[in-house]
């Protein structure tokens, strides 16, 4: 019995690709494996974010990248970046 059956939740065919309302998309097996591997250890999230930033920058050609929890968080971060501009003291709390 699946976790959804245990909860009495229907499964659906997600024909909208990565629609959040339909639980996003199905993860590829290598993503699921990486998630399980990552869940077995604790790390400093600032260090992980810095490493991810380098990978994102290299993949996209951007100056840097940032991993956030979803679209709303990304919109908030974008707005905060517009307000802060190049005033690094305005965002220093993020690196504590």
Secondary structure, DSSP 8 states (H G I E B T S, - for coil): --HHHHHT------TTSS-GGGTS----HHHHHHHHHHTTS---HHHHHHHHHHHHHHHH--S-----SSHHHHHHHHHHHHHHTT-GGGGGGGG-
